[in-house]
Amino acid sequence: MARILILLAVVLCVFWWLRARAEARLAKQRAQQQQARESAARASANAGQAESAEPMVQCAQCGVHLPQGEAIAWRGLHYCRRSHLPDEASHTDGGGARP
């Protein structure tokens, strides 16, 4: 009877050891899969940022750099705000006084 109990204890210990080993292996695989998903998400986020990058231009009046989409383009130059646009009246009539 004692031999049967010892054999049963050995079988249970082997079963417990195999189960713990399998759980550790599964946990390691899950961690690797999670790491791969995170690195893929980072890579796609970086690719999205590179695609959405916009060229920078400099304001002809004050020299501030801003994205080209936000700049006001006028006569081949870029400006950061409407108040920086040159006075059109001084360019068209030679700078003379208007009545």
Sequence and secondary structure as in RCSB ss.txt:
>XXXX:A:sequence
MARILILLAVVLCVFWWLRARAEARLAKQRAQQQQARESAARASANAGQAESAEPMVQCAQCGVHLPQGEAIAWR
GLHYCRRSHLPDEASHTDGGGARP
>XXXX:A:secstr
 HHHHHHHHHHHHHHHHHHHHHHHHHHHHHHHHHHHHHHHHHHHHHHHHHHT   EEE TTT  EEETTTSEEET
TEEESSGGGS  HHHHHSTT    
